[in-house]
Amino acid sequence: MKKSLNMLLVVVLVAILLPLNQTPAWAAPQTIANGTAWKDVNNASLQAHAGSILKVGDTYYWYGEDKIHNSANFKAVTVYSSTNLKNWTWRSYALTTASDPELQSAKIERPKVIYNESTQQYVMWAHYEDGAGYTLARVAVATSPTPTGPFTYRGSFRPNENASRDMTLFKDTDGQAYLVSSSNNNYDLLMYRLTPDYLGIAQQMNTVYQGAHREAPAIAKKGSTYYLITSGASGWYPNQAMYSTATNLNGPWSELKPLGNSSTFYTQPAFIFPVQGSSATSYVYVGDRWNPSTLGDSRYVWLPLTLNGTTASLDYYDSISLDAATGAVNGISNGTLLSQGKTATAQTQLAASPATYANDGNYQSKWVASGATWPHWWKVDLGAVNNIKNVQISWYMVNGSEAFYKYKIETSTDNVNWTVALDRTGNTTYGFTSDTLSAQARYVRINLVDADLWNNPGNWYTPQLWEVKVFGSGL
């Protein structure tokens, strides 16, 4: 009885000492839903776009762009804190338009924060532009003695006189810090070693990619291998992320390889962060699902990132389970993958791109119809009647080609009588869709009704699908 009372007192004492609305790090695994409107603990919109997460003790700090005003121009860099990586408390504005006259009409993008043990300063770097355009191509630097700021603005400049747009910081295990930035109108990706105080450039290193037109860099290190993920340059629209590896940051870097599907599951890389726990270290890919018409409603996607030797892989889940205490991060599937490798047919197909390529588990192979006839169907025979719960579709897309597909998901038990299980003819999502539904069926058919090239009227697309994944359970 005395032991039980002592444990109760400990729990009560911890609850009292924790900051308001914070959850202890040893809490149970948390479920994080992707692509939903994420709210902070006060039910306000969580505005931390294109930023970074820094762990200090048992607390995580999430920095990012505040886009609540639905503008590309700078409003603030926000700071949130959490101990379980799901429940976030707004702590402060690390940087605002009032922080310095140079910020009154500006763009501050991709704020990244690292800690310098020698100077005991939290150091922020970001992409800086004037409010009127994208001609300055500078980095901005700010510092604070505390993770929540406010940060003192130290000015903007071009690193080594080179243009710098999308960028990230990386702090290696030896304490040395680096800047990676897109230069030369995003055609080259450059890397720099920072000065010991992290406030300036000590050395320009080898060019990582020359002429590759890559942006949105994100770096992780596992063991002695570095993994660098970038997106193509297609404005606010998603495209195929690529990655390469190296055992030395100065290179050589391996050739670019695709990561995820053709739209990176409708995201752009923001950052990668390791979840280091008592029993594992897992890596989380954080992507921004930009909404260019309403930037404040842009969403976040967190996915387990598998790093193994010289290979990185990424699959989509509508939600993930994340345990900040143990370090375990796992995707949560809506049932079993039922469709992969099953018999697939289509209304027409090219011999080189048969229907089976759309459910072979390879995001880089696709089914292509023999002509641009709309509507057009593709279907899969699951082999038996199942409960259908989720259908993920990777749509044809090339470098943010700005086309979305109007479609219907149809189901049948006998391949004769068909039911519209879900009508998505009002869809306006690019590159990737994940639909929840409830049906009992052996056959699932994707009816491609139309492709809307809103920026290029006159449909020239040939019906085609990169990958279809049907999830569910047996009866």
Secondary structure as GFF3:
##gff-version 3
##sequence-region A 1 475
A	DSSP	alpha_helix	2	17	.	.	.	ID=ss1
A	DSSP	beta_strand	30	33	.	.	.	ID=ss2
A	DSSP	beta_strand	49	56	.	.	.	ID=ss3
A	DSSP	beta_strand	59	65	.	.	.	ID=ss4
A	DSSP	beta_strand	76	82	.	.	.	ID=ss5
A	DSSP	beta_strand	89	96	.	.	.	ID=ss6
A	DSSP	three_ten_helix	101	103	.	.	.	ID=ss7
A	DSSP	beta_strand	106	116	.	.	.	ID=ss8
A	DSSP	beta_strand	121	130	.	.	.	ID=ss9
A	DSSP	beta_strand	138	144	.	.	.	ID=ss10
A	DSSP	beta_strand	152	157	.	.	.	ID=ss11
A	DSSP	three_ten_helix	159	161	.	.	.	ID=ss12
A	DSSP	beta_strand	167	171	.	.	.	ID=ss13
A	DSSP	beta_strand	177	183	.	.	.	ID=ss14
A	DSSP	beta_strand	188	194	.	.	.	ID=ss15
A	DSSP	beta_strand	201	204	.	.	.	ID=ss16
A	DSSP	beta_strand	214	222	.	.	.	ID=ss17
A	DSSP	beta_strand	225	232	.	.	.	ID=ss18
A	DSSP	beta_strand	241	246	.	.	.	ID=ss19
A	DSSP	beta_strand	257	259	.	.	.	ID=ss20
A	DSSP	beta_strand	268	276	.	.	.	ID=ss21
A	DSSP	beta_strand	281	289	.	.	.	ID=ss22
A	DSSP	three_ten_helix	295	297	.	.	.	ID=ss23
A	DSSP	beta_strand	299	308	.	.	.	ID=ss24
A	DSSP	beta_strand	311	314	.	.	.	ID=ss25
A	DSSP	beta_strand	319	322	.	.	.	ID=ss26
A	DSSP	beta_strand	329	332	.	.	.	ID=ss27
A	DSSP	beta_strand	336	337	.	.	.	ID=ss28
A	DSSP	beta_strand	343	346	.	.	.	ID=ss29
A	DSSP	three_ten_helix	355	359	.	.	.	ID=ss30
A	DSSP	beta_strand	367	368	.	.	.	ID=ss31
A	DSSP	beta_strand	376	395	.	.	.	ID=ss32
A	DSSP	beta_strand	404	412	.	.	.	ID=ss33
A	DSSP	beta_strand	419	424	.	.	.	ID=ss34
A	DSSP	beta_strand	432	452	.	.	.	ID=ss35
A	DSSP	beta_strand	464	474	.	.	.	ID=ss36
###
